[in-house]
Amino acid sequence: MSMLTPPGMGGKYRITGEKFPRMRRPRNRRRTILAVVASLVALGMAGWGTLQLIDVFGGGGKKTTAAGRGQDCPKAATPSAPVRNAALPKPAKIKVNVYNATKRGGLAKETADELKKRGFAIGKVGNAPPEYDKKVKGTGILLGAPKAVSGVLPVLGTQLKGAVQKADARKGTDVDLILGNGFKTLTTKKDADKALAALARPAPAPSAKC
């Protein structure tokens, strides 16, 4: 009998030293924990993907206002240029004095005649005052009362591209067109009409896009 055999036991229970009881390997806890964590991560990813699909096909889940824009939509930027509310004056309501500040003779009359054909009322025609005579380097200068800056001068300015618009201390409603050394001819009627139409219908400020 082997020394490993308990007293009183024998037969098939006898341990001979050639065979040993089969022991079960202890379970690996780390592997079990990793398997559980991996399962939880997989379930979380599946749930997140489902929410994303619902968000895409459900329009993003944003609440819209009465204007149809999301609550987080930024406000439209305030336009830098003032909005023109008053109607622009018609050319027939604008009285233009045409003055020649160049050395070319007859330029004021030719320009006045063309402005008259385009519907403007013509006032005085002649040489420019001493303070401007032979001193205007650009195409021309438009002069008028302060209130003419917002309507009358811009309308007249469509007829001569590049003319400088200025306000002086006059009280009347007439305006001056002083032709400078850079003047060649008035803007073509076709282009002037386009500029006048664009001036009468200024483009609205762009709305915010979400």
Protein Blocks (a to p, Z undefined) as FASTA:
>chain_A
ZZklcghiahjllcehlaccdddddddfklmmmmmmmmmmmmmmmmmmmmmmmmmmnono
pacdfkopafklccddddfbdcdfbdcddfklpccddddfbfbehklmmmmmmmmmnopa
cfddddddfklgopafblbdcdddfklmmmmmmmmmmmmghiacdddfbfbfbdcddddf
klmbdcdfklmmmmmmmmmmccddddddZZ
